Amino acid sequence: MAPRRNGTGSRHGRDRRAAVVHAPAGRARFTGDAPTAAVVGGGIAGIAAATGLAERGVRVTLYESEPQLGGRLAGWPTRLADGSTVTMSRGFHAFFRQYYNLRGLLRRVDPGLGSLTPLPDYPLRHSSGLHDSFARVPRTPPLSALGFVALSPTFGARDLARMNPRAALPLLDVRVPEVYERLDDISAHDFLTRIRFPPAAHHLAFEVFSRSFFADPRELSAAELVLMFHIYFLGSSEGLLFDVPAEPFPTALWDPLGGYLESHGVTVLTSTPVRQVCPQPDGGLNVTTDQDTARCDALVLALDGAGLRQVVAASPELGAPDWRARIARLRTAPPFLVSRLWLDRPVAPGRPGFLGTSGYGPLDNVSVLNRWEGEAARWARRTGGSVVELHAYAVSPEADRSAVQAEAVRQLHRIYPETSRARVVDERHAWRADCPMFPVGGYRDRPGVRSPDPAVTVAGDLVRTGLPVALMERAATSGFLAANAHLERWGVRGQTVWTVPRSGRSLPLRRLASVGGG
């Protein structure tokens, strides 16, 4: 099916049941004098919010504390021991086909999405020797689930017969916010235990995915896991196909989008953290940085959890006491590691560009960057080597980081033995602890897009949107919704957004879930 435009710049994909969420009606844009808006945070959410406002004629200032745009997908230059200048980042991120709003944002500067390149599979490997692949699994539910069971070596007919069908019914009709009302008070691990999900398939098909939330499954809300199952598998006919940027993030994404914002009159201020926000009697706000204080008519807080807590704590007049208290209770996920190795020889030809792993100590996935990233491929061709990236999620804060780095490399050698014979030309290790935690029972504390002050909205992957979105797509969607809330106040039409279907795809299965799910 050819992609269709929604009339406001974004498109949805092949799923005929993708849901459209129309923005409130209003005039097309501001003409003449327009209000001012401050967007705090230059990641996906902040760039989406700034885009939605600037395209309607709002005068926007975008504040980013780091030297570059991109937030958790930023990239920065580094010089290797061989003299090469390369880009370091947090590396592999899957741009799934059901990320309709994120992809719509990227189409502002890349209508054909030529900056993205597809990877053919989402292979998973357990240390016991079990493998799973989604390359041949049908994309349209329920054939996707049936195909996975039929093709998976870790999920046989006897495993299916042992499952607790009543406990598994919530998987059949996932809705927001109902899924949180039903399942936010149980962990992902306990939910899978309750439905007697096969242990091997648990490790391969779910633990790998749950750790994409940078959390141990025993700490992660089952509601987030079940929502993810709906978004990526049983609720969407886009399947588990995904793309990755064909060049480093700055080149592929942020430099073009930064230029797009500036072409729409946005003032982009990098290396400029916002320290405090002070509401004013006339309904505006004063935004204070280390350099000055500027007034705005509207504010979007598009920060990570720690940044949001910091700004709200330093702004005692912002919001209501309960809202402030809930934000103060937001948790950050445990630290994670990204290790990138520039090796003097190639990995074996059959190695995939991405491999999810389980049972290999701290190692959660391996990417061979030169399979799909242009910069890495050019370095590999020039030197005869390869560029390999390792991720370790949900690392204990007390762990010896050098030991974790060394163990991740040791596990790489187990998975791809040829790498043990390679000399490391150079290496970079990036430790971060700035991703949101979605703990058991934590949904009620997460802020929504709208705050108690109509002049203030919140955006980011931690925000409650009321829509079936997650991760990068939640960031982009919440950014557009945050802009829409301000535009609605001013009587200006906002951005239409798309999501995967907002309920289970099969009416009989939905009825079954409503009868037995409780």
Salt bridges, closest charged atoms under 4 A:
ASP15 OD2 - ARG505 NH1 2.87
ASP33 OD1 - ARG59 NH2 3.67
GLU55 OE2 - ARG108 NE 2.91
ASP159 OD1 - ARG162 NH1 3.12
ASP173 OD2 - ARG175 NE 3.15
ASP185 OD1 - ARG444 NH2 3.40
ASP190 OD1 - HIS189 ND1 3.25
GLU207 OE1 - HIS203 ND1 3.19
ASP216 OD1 - ARG218 NH1 3.79
GLU219 OE1 - ARG331 NH2 3.99
GLU224 OE2 - ARG446 NH1 2.87
GLU224 OE1 - ARG474 NH2 3.25
GLU238 OE1 - ARG139 NH2 3.88
ASP243 OD1 - ARG97 NH2 2.98
ASP243 OD2 - ARG103 NH2 2.88
GLU247 OE2 - ARG378 NH1 2.96
ASP282 OD2 - ARG295 NH2 2.70
ASP290 OD1 - ARG275 NE 2.90
ASP297 OD1 - ARG295 NH1 2.72
ASP322 OD2 - ARG326 NE 3.19
ASP344 OD1 - ARG345 NE 3.62
ASP344 OD2 - ARG423 NE 3.83
ASP364 OD1 - ARG211 NE 2.54
GLU389 OE1 - ARG340 NH2 2.63
GLU389 OE2 - HIS391 NE2 2.79
GLU407 OE2 - ARG410 NH2 2.94
GLU418 OE1 - ARG351 NH2 2.93
ASP426 OD1 - ARG428 NH1 2.84
GLU427 OE1 - HIS429 NE2 2.61
ASP434 OD2 - ARG90 NH2 2.48
ASP445 OD1 - ARG329 NH2 2.77
ASP461 OD2 - ARG72 NH2 2.16
GLU488 OE1 - ARG450 NH2 2.79
